[in-house]
Every structure is written in C-alpha cells, then in structure tokens.
Amino acid sequence: MTTHVHSTLLDRLRAGLPDTVLSSDPDVLAGHREDAAPLSPVGVPAALVRAGELGHVRHVLGVAQELGVPVVPQGARTGLSGGANAVDGCVLLSTERMNTIERIDPVEQIAVVRPGVRNADLSRAVRAEGLYYPPDPGSWETSTIGGNVATNAGGMCCVKYGVTADFVRGLEAVLPGGEVVRTGRSTAKGVAGYDLTRLLCGSEGTLAVITEVTLALVPEPETALTAVATFGSVQDAARAVAGVMAAGHRPSLLELLDAPTIRAVNAHRPMGLPEEAAAMLLVQSDRGPLASGDIAAYAKVFGGHGAQEVATADDAAESDMLLEARRLLLPALGDLGSVLVDDVCVPRGRMAELVEGVAALGATSGLVTACSGHAGDGNMHPCVIFDAADPGQVERAREVFAAIMDLGLALGGTITGEHGVGLLKRPWLATELGPVAMRLHREVKRVFDPKGILNPGKVLG
Amino acid sequence: MTTHVHSTLLDRLRAGLPDTVLSSDPDVLAGHREDAAPLSPVGVPAALVRAGELGHVRHVLGVAQELGVPVVPQGARTGLSGGANAVDGCVLLSTERMNTIERIDPVEQIAVVRPGVRNADLSRAVRAEGLYYPPDPGSWETSTIGGNVATNAGGMCCVKYGVTADFVRGLEAVLPGGEVVRTGRSTAKGVAGYDLTRLLCGSEGTLAVITEVTLALVPEPETALTAVATFGSVQDAARAVAGVMAAGHRPSLLELLDAPTIRAVNAHRPMGLPEEAAAMLLVQSDRGPLASGDIAAYAKVFGGHGAQEVATADDAAESDMLLEARRLLLPALGDLGSVLVDDVCVPRGRMAELVEGVAALGATSGLVTACSGHAGDGNMHPCVIFDAADPGQVERAREVFAAIMDLGLALGGTITGEHGVGLLKRPWLATELGPVAMRLHREVKRVFDPKGILNPGKVLG
C-alpha cells in the first residue's frame, strides 16, 4: 500500500469513528494480526478498528468498499486455521467490544447477543435462567459468539446437541459497503425465503460481518454421569465408539484420548489419567435417572470391544476434572513442541483406519503424533508435534498434516469438522467440494462481496 | 407456447427419456398440474416427466435450459402454497418414482434416500433399526422426502426435535443445464465451505432439483406420555403454552385446538374431544421414566393459567388416538367448506394476541375461522372457511388470510412457519425480508439459475 492510500484510508476511517476505536500504532497492530494457527501467512495490517457499535462496523465497511481496502473481521483470535490473520494493508475489524447480552428470553428460549460476548459468559448467564447453550469449543472461556458463528464452532457437546449453527436462528450483519441485512427470525420456526442465516454461519468472515446473533437455547439437561474406559489399542477404542452408536445410543459426550495425549496431559498437570492404557474413552450421559443405565449399556459395548476397565466418576467434581483433562489436550501437547492440529471428520465406522493411518504417518516421518478428539462425531484432532526452529521438521510436519487430510478425504470424510478452512486448509477445499460446488461458492461470494474486500484469500483463495 | 416450440421440446425430451417416463397427454397433465393450495394460479404444462433416475433429471434440465422452458419440480403435490403448481408451457418434473432407500446406517445414524421416498416409509424403516426420523408434516403418509426438503417441512415433532432441514446432512442436486452438485457431507460434522445444503433446503424448487438426500437420524425416544388440558378461553391456552416454555420445559409435542376445530374433528370422526372447552392443549413428553414427572409439571403450569381439566392418556393407543385427532384438523375443517390455511409463526409470548386477532378478523368478516396448530413453536394454522362458489366469500377469505399474515408480522413473526411461500404468500415476502435481503435472494437465485427456468414465479416472483 502506498503511503498516500494509507493516509487516505486512516483519514476516512477517522472521520466516522471515535479515537478510542481506531488504532494504527504498529505495536498494537502487531499484537492483533494473527489467530492461533501455526504456519499460516500473516500480512501487515494498516489499521485496527475495535468496533463498539453497529455504526462503526458500517463505517469501516463503507470506507473499505469505496477505497477497495481489504477488511479482516476478528473475534478473540482463538481460531486454528488462520481465518483471522491480517492480509497486507487490511483493516482489522474486531467486534470483541460489542459484547452485550441484549436479552435472554425464557418464554422463547432464545438469547440475543452482540458478537463480542464470550461463549463462557453467555453459557453462564443462560444457566442462571435454567437454560443451556450447548456449543462448547475448546476456546469457550475466551472465544466470542461472533467468532463461533463465523467458524461454526463445535466442541464436546456436538455428538448429542449439534454445532453452533444449529443454535443460530437469526443474524444482523453488515455487507461490504455498509448495508445492514437481517436474516432468519426470532421465532421457533420459519421458512420465508432462502436460509441466508445458515449461509453466513461458518463463512469465516468472507461474506458479511456479524453484528447481532439470535440464539436458540434448550432446557438445562438432567444430572450427568461421566465414565472412563481404557483400551489396549487405539483401534479398539475407535471401534468401541462405532459400536456404541450402532447400538442406538447417543451419549452427551464421547471423547477419545490416545497414549501420547494421556501422557502429555499428565505431564502438563498431574491428572492421574491411566498412562498404562493405549487409549481411553471419556463418555457421558446427561439423562439424569436414565444416566446410570446408559453408562452400563455403553460399558457393555466397550467390553465387547476389548475395554480393560470402565470406571464411573464418583461425583460432579470428578466428572469436571475429567472434562478439564480433555480440554488440556492442546496446551499439554504444546509443552512437547509446536503443534499442528488437524481436524478431519470421518464416518465413525472408518475411525479405526484414521487412527492407524495417523500413527503410520507419524512413524514414517519420525515426528511425534497424537490422535485424540471428538470420537463420537468421528471428528478427530490428529496433532503433529515439531520443532519450529528446525526447517526439516517444519517441512515434515506440513507433509504429515497434508497426508492426514488426504487420508480423511479418502475415508469419506471432510478436511475440517469444526476449525474451518481459513488459510491452512485452503489448498484442499476444491478437492473436497469438486468443481461445480466451487463455482457456486465463488459466485455466492461475489453476490455478497462483489469487490472481494472481505477477508480476501481466506477459504476460497 | 407456439406449436413449433412445443413439438421441439417434446422431441428433445423424448430423445433422452424412456417412453414410460414422459407424458404429454392432456388428461395426465391435468391430473398433475397443481398441489393442495387453494386459490392459487395454475398454468397449463407442456409435459410431465416422472423421472426414475438421475439421468432423467439431468436430461430434462439440460433440454429445458437450452430451450428456455420452465421446469416445475414436484413431489407428492401435498404442498399448501402452490409451489408445485404448473406454469404455462412448463415441464412438470416429478421425482416421486425415485423412491429407493439407498441405505440406513446405524453406525453413522444416517439414512441415504432418493427424493421420492415417502416420509412414512422412511420413518417406519428407520424405526425397525431402532432409530428415529422426527420430521412429521401433516402429509407424512403421502408426502415425499424430496418435497419435505424442498419446503423444509415441519410437523408436531418440531418443538423438541426441529424441522426437516435440521436433519439434512448432504444433498445431491441437479442444476439448470444438467450439472450435478453434491453439497454437505455424510459425517456428523463438517465446516468446509458455505452451507449450500441448507441453502437448498426450503428453496421450494427454485435453485436446483434434489436427487438424493443424506439424513441424520436420532435414537428412538423413550416411551411417551400424552395429556390433554382443557381451557375456558383460547387465550388462556395460548398463555399456558408460553408458561410451560418459560418454566424451562421442552415437551416433545405441544398442540393447541380451538373450539371450532374440536367441533369439526368430532363431527368428522367421533373422537370424544371435549366440546364444552373453548380450547384444548395436547402435550407429550417422550422421556420415558421422566415423562410422568414432566406431565405433572406441565399440568401445574396449565393449572396456573386456568386449565379446567388435565387428563393423561391411559396408554399408547389412547395417545395415538389423540394425535390422530390433531392430524384430522384439515380434513375436518374441509367438511365445513373450502379452507384457506394460514401458517404464521409468532413469538410464543405473542400467541394470545394472535388467536384474539384471528377471532376478531373472523367475526368482522362473517366467515368461520379456526385457530389451531403447533402452539409450542408459536406456529399456528389459522383457517378461514369459505364457499368457493361465492365470489364475495372468496374475496373476504383472501382479505382475512392477508390480514392474518399482516398480524403475524406485526407481532414479530413470520408469514410461514413451515408451508413455504410458493405462490400464495409471495406478495408478503418482501415485507418480511426487507429490500437488502430480497436483493441477496434474487442474486443467489441468479447464481443457481441464471436463465430463470426453475419454478419461475414462485417464492421471489
């Protein structure tokens, strides 16, 4: 960007924004230019706007459209695929300060929130009303609802409750140019017109900037019971997951941790996880009086697939500790080196092949791999551990990461179950979607963003 | 259409289709040219193609695109808004014969079906595997999955389980011109690219023709318990519904029948419904051992809103009978005259105002109105009864129908909760969506159907 264009941009932005909202300080920009994805390109932004209200977002998108300047929407930048990374000369448009819960309505069982509300804050606020907002991405303590919607975030709840998009009823969003569009509804049902709400969910900031979200809530679940099962091989554990679902069950949580993950978690924080096991499953039923029967039924299936031991948590505190252990997966593996987290989702019946394949790729590469995740959904997070200072290891880590996505596709799966495409998985998108769907994607993008200013280079490239 | 164009069309269609698939017999065409919507325009079709396989659909959409001939996709033509009505010179493209259940997969808890499979046939087939496909539109015995997806059909299950689109994981569809696109996935999760699956759901045949559907299933629910509560006013019943939800409950079914509906159902088939009541609520919990506690909790709320009596069904047979009574709503009201069925969905907290408003509109018009429906969703089906042979009554019925939609919008609702826009509600769509969303709709339509041959005049006009 030439200096002239740069100063024009800043002048034009300043004309419609309070001083506290706009920053072009290089240190501030440097602190906001990337999300949590490793090995992804990061550009040099021209400005950061921390929007406090709808008018700020409209102003930025009006000026940017007119000047042809790229805009990169940001939430808490906890994303794992580079979707919030700066591109050169862009305006970083954060909606983190638009963080009010506008209302929680028990009659409609909905919440209306601004995009900067943190998932954990919303979850706690609705619990206080006897309601439940299930989506619980690993980042839930810090990530924002706007970011969760933009990436269609998942979590451990999904096996029973679904993903973020399943709870989004309506949106207010701003289009490039500054026009405001309302999509969807606040009512329980509605089929008037095309589902633009769902089109914006998971569009990773490439179609519009979300400024308000109407979320569906469900009644608080009954008391949950959690159990741990240990296995002599990770393939047995994977087959046990398929077996539970084939028996017609639907646990409220079904996670797999393999041995490298178990050891890393214990090393990160002594949790007493069973290090002698090749894999463990964490399973939960939240059906109150039915839960102990559910756990017994799961245990029976696990036993038929070689489970060594099945132990039920004694109380809510022990159950919370087990879930916390699972949430430590990424920081714990991070103690071993840099971590490239994959996010393939395969049919549950193919999961044993996936974990075998990941182990084989790790062995061949000489890098440490771990293969844990949301097994009940077939959505695993194979991790490749590498030394970021060693170019040879970086190269091999990239190769293993890529081979895992190829394997996921070959098994009938997807390259991303919940993390999004961003920059990191862009090269594989066309393979997954095929040429006709890719053409439709490009044309839909053009409908919303004819000048291509919104998060350019992300998702579609 | 000139005779020359007509014969060219038939020749071109014939060249790629077996004789048994193509018909231009005027009597056959006349029998297939409309759906179940009253007072909607019906054109004169040029041909009917009863596709038996993907290739037939591709051929029709290839020829039609080339010749610029409109195509109207059809399922069982049970729709209530004219979406499947012929337009002049069109090819009626029925997928009713593509009716195979390709597979039911208990490990993935999915079914893969062709569009012509009847909802009831799928529902029964998955029950035999211990699984459950919830969407249950009133037409479920005859309507097809393809039609259910195209209209995003609802039913009585929605209050707990959601609508058809909530169960659609992936689609195969044919675009104008004949290209095949696959959207979505068969895995439990996936966020690669835009949600084109959801965009096609509820698009009423205006974007693509659906040729295969991958559906998510859930485990069969526990034993259900059903109860009936009677009220001295329909407003009390409506407030009781809001009260149940506000108390944090989520019944598996929550339907309201007003006095005109109760009387019509009893007259249609003696069901012993309580004729002395101004309204009744039908409520169900399908949580097995929790159900009796649930029903007691609902009864307590109902009592606080003036319920006269709350009676629990003695057994499954009595429960089925009550649900059957509810399903007779439309045929029963049809005994009284022609019926214009509205489908507004309002916030539950505004439902009492809706039922009051409908009664007032009926009284002013001098026509019989009834106001029953999926109260748990705020999705009511106000019905206007009229004599189709009396032009004055037809005119007044149209006015009341229109005024009910205006009222629904004024109460913060939508013009259609589950029936779709079709032809019947087209004039109100722009009011509900607003100019920005309407422009996006038109442009999205153009992406999929640049020549405007698919179901022209429907939804967007």
Boltz contact constraints between the chains, C-beta under 6 A:
constraints:
  - contact:
      token1: [A, 106]
      token2: [B, 246]
      max_distance: 6.0
  - contact:
      token1: [A, 107]
      token2: [B, 242]
      max_distance: 6.0
  - contact:
      token1: [A, 107]
      token2: [B, 245]
      max_distance: 6.0
  - contact:
      token1: [A, 107]
      token2: [B, 246]
      max_distance: 6.0
  - contact:
      token1: [A, 107]
      token2: [B, 348]
      max_distance: 6.0
  - contact:
      token1: [A, 107]
      token2: [B, 349]
      max_distance: 6.0
  - contact:
      token1: [A, 108]
      token2: [B, 347]
      max_distance: 6.0
  - contact:
      token1: [A, 108]
      token2: [B, 348]
      max_distance: 6.0
  - contact:
      token1: [A, 109]
      token2: [B, 245]
      max_distance: 6.0
  - contact:
      token1: [A, 130]
      token2: [B, 248]
      max_distance: 6.0
  - contact:
      token1: [A, 152]
      token2: [B, 191]
      max_distance: 6.0
  - contact:
      token1: [A, 154]
      token2: [B, 189]
      max_distance: 6.0
  - contact:
      token1: [A, 179]
      token2: [B, 436]
      max_distance: 6.0
  - contact:
      token1: [A, 181]
      token2: [B, 436]
      max_distance: 6.0
  - contact:
      token1: [A, 181]
      token2: [B, 437]
      max_distance: 6.0
  - contact:
      token1: [A, 185]
      token2: [B, 414]
      max_distance: 6.0
  - contact:
      token1: [A, 187]
      token2: [B, 345]
      max_distance: 6.0
  - contact:
      token1: [A, 187]
      token2: [B, 347]
      max_distance: 6.0
  - contact:
      token1: [A, 187]
      token2: [B, 378]
      max_distance: 6.0
  - contact:
      token1: [A, 187]
      token2: [B, 413]
      max_distance: 6.0
  - contact:
      token1: [A, 187]
      token2: [B, 414]
      max_distance: 6.0
  - contact:
      token1: [A, 188]
      token2: [B, 377]
      max_distance: 6.0
  - contact:
      token1: [A, 188]
      token2: [B, 378]
      max_distance: 6.0
  - contact:
      token1: [A, 189]
      token2: [B, 154]
      max_distance: 6.0
  - contact:
      token1: [A, 189]
      token2: [B, 345]
      max_distance: 6.0
  - contact:
      token1: [A, 189]
      token2: [B, 377]
      max_distance: 6.0
  - contact:
      token1: [A, 189]
      token2: [B, 379]
      max_distance: 6.0
  - contact:
      token1: [A, 189]
      token2: [B, 417]
      max_distance: 6.0
  - contact:
      token1: [A, 189]
      token2: [B, 418]
      max_distance: 6.0
  - contact:
      token1: [A, 190]
      token2: [B, 345]
      max_distance: 6.0
  - contact:
      token1: [A, 190]
      token2: [B, 414]
      max_distance: 6.0
  - contact:
      token1: [A, 191]
      token2: [B, 152]
      max_distance: 6.0
  - contact:
      token1: [A, 191]
      token2: [B, 202]
      max_distance: 6.0
  - contact:
      token1: [A, 191]
      token2: [B, 416]
      max_distance: 6.0
  - contact:
      token1: [A, 191]
      token2: [B, 418]
      max_distance: 6.0
  - contact:
      token1: [A, 191]
      token2: [B, 420]
      max_distance: 6.0
  - contact:
      token1: [A, 192]
      token2: [B, 414]
      max_distance: 6.0
  - contact:
      token1: [A, 192]
      token2: [B, 415]
      max_distance: 6.0
  - contact:
      token1: [A, 192]
      token2: [B, 416]
      max_distance: 6.0
  - contact:
      token1: [A, 192]
      token2: [B, 432]
      max_distance: 6.0
  - contact:
      token1: [A, 193]
      token2: [B, 433]
      max_distance: 6.0
  - contact:
      token1: [A, 193]
      token2: [B, 441]
      max_distance: 6.0
  - contact:
      token1: [A, 194]
      token2: [B, 199]
      max_distance: 6.0
  - contact:
      token1: [A, 194]
      token2: [B, 203]
      max_distance: 6.0
  - contact:
      token1: [A, 194]
      token2: [B, 441]
      max_distance: 6.0
  - contact:
      token1: [A, 194]
      token2: [B, 444]
      max_distance: 6.0
  - contact:
      token1: [A, 195]
      token2: [B, 198]
      max_distance: 6.0
  - contact:
      token1: [A, 195]
      token2: [B, 199]
      max_distance: 6.0
  - contact:
      token1: [A, 198]
      token2: [B, 195]
      max_distance: 6.0
  - contact:
      token1: [A, 198]
      token2: [B, 198]
      max_distance: 6.0
  - contact:
      token1: [A, 199]
      token2: [B, 194]
      max_distance: 6.0
  - contact:
      token1: [A, 199]
      token2: [B, 195]
      max_distance: 6.0
  - contact:
      token1: [A, 199]
      token2: [B, 199]
      max_distance: 6.0
  - contact:
      token1: [A, 202]
      token2: [B, 191]
      max_distance: 6.0
  - contact:
      token1: [A, 203]
      token2: [B, 194]
      max_distance: 6.0
  - contact:
      token1: [A, 219]
      token2: [B, 248]
      max_distance: 6.0
  - contact:
      token1: [A, 219]
      token2: [B, 250]
      max_distance: 6.0
  - contact:
      token1: [A, 242]
      token2: [B, 107]
      max_distance: 6.0
  - contact:
      token1: [A, 245]
      token2: [B, 107]
      max_distance: 6.0
  - contact:
      token1: [A, 245]
      token2: [B, 109]
      max_distance: 6.0
  - contact:
      token1: [A, 246]
      token2: [B, 106]
      max_distance: 6.0
  - contact:
      token1: [A, 246]
      token2: [B, 107]
      max_distance: 6.0
  - contact:
      token1: [A, 248]
      token2: [B, 130]
      max_distance: 6.0
  - contact:
      token1: [A, 248]
      token2: [B, 219]
      max_distance: 6.0
  - contact:
      token1: [A, 250]
      token2: [B, 219]
      max_distance: 6.0
  - contact:
      token1: [A, 289]
      token2: [B, 289]
      max_distance: 6.0
  - contact:
      token1: [A, 345]
      token2: [B, 187]
      max_distance: 6.0
  - contact:
      token1: [A, 345]
      token2: [B, 189]
      max_distance: 6.0
  - contact:
      token1: [A, 345]
      token2: [B, 190]
      max_distance: 6.0
  - contact:
      token1: [A, 347]
      token2: [B, 108]
      max_distance: 6.0
  - contact:
      token1: [A, 347]
      token2: [B, 187]
      max_distance: 6.0
  - contact:
      token1: [A, 348]
      token2: [B, 107]
      max_distance: 6.0
  - contact:
      token1: [A, 348]
      token2: [B, 108]
      max_distance: 6.0
  - contact:
      token1: [A, 349]
      token2: [B, 107]
      max_distance: 6.0
  - contact:
      token1: [A, 377]
      token2: [B, 188]
      max_distance: 6.0
  - contact:
      token1: [A, 377]
      token2: [B, 189]
      max_distance: 6.0
  - contact:
      token1: [A, 378]
      token2: [B, 187]
      max_distance: 6.0
  - contact:
      token1: [A, 378]
      token2: [B, 188]
      max_distance: 6.0
  - contact:
      token1: [A, 379]
      token2: [B, 189]
      max_distance: 6.0
  - contact:
      token1: [A, 413]
      token2: [B, 187]
      max_distance: 6.0
  - contact:
      token1: [A, 414]
      token2: [B, 185]
      max_distance: 6.0
  - contact:
      token1: [A, 414]
      token2: [B, 187]
      max_distance: 6.0
  - contact:
      token1: [A, 414]
      token2: [B, 190]
      max_distance: 6.0
  - contact:
      token1: [A, 414]
      token2: [B, 192]
      max_distance: 6.0
  - contact:
      token1: [A, 415]
      token2: [B, 192]
      max_distance: 6.0
  - contact:
      token1: [A, 416]
      token2: [B, 191]
      max_distance: 6.0
  - contact:
      token1: [A, 416]
      token2: [B, 192]
      max_distance: 6.0
  - contact:
      token1: [A, 417]
      token2: [B, 189]
      max_distance: 6.0
  - contact:
      token1: [A, 418]
      token2: [B, 189]
      max_distance: 6.0
  - contact:
      token1: [A, 418]
      token2: [B, 191]
      max_distance: 6.0
  - contact:
      token1: [A, 420]
      token2: [B, 191]
      max_distance: 6.0
  - contact:
      token1: [A, 421]
      token2: [B, 192]
      max_distance: 6.0
  - contact:
      token1: [A, 432]
      token2: [B, 192]
      max_distance: 6.0
  - contact:
      token1: [A, 433]
      token2: [B, 193]
      max_distance: 6.0
  - contact:
      token1: [A, 436]
      token2: [B, 179]
      max_distance: 6.0
  - contact:
      token1: [A, 436]
      token2: [B, 181]
      max_distance: 6.0
  - contact:
      token1: [A, 437]
      token2: [B, 181]
      max_distance: 6.0
  - contact:
      token1: [A, 441]
      token2: [B, 193]
      max_distance: 6.0
  - contact:
      token1: [A, 441]
      token2: [B, 194]
      max_distance: 6.0
  - contact:
      token1: [A, 443]
      token2: [B, 447]
      max_distance: 6.0
  - contact:
      token1: [A, 444]
      token2: [B, 194]
      max_distance: 6.0
  - contact:
      token1: [A, 444]
      token2: [B, 447]
      max_distance: 6.0
  - contact:
      token1: [A, 447]
      token2: [B, 443]
      max_distance: 6.0
  - contact:
      token1: [A, 447]
      token2: [B, 444]
      max_distance: 6.0
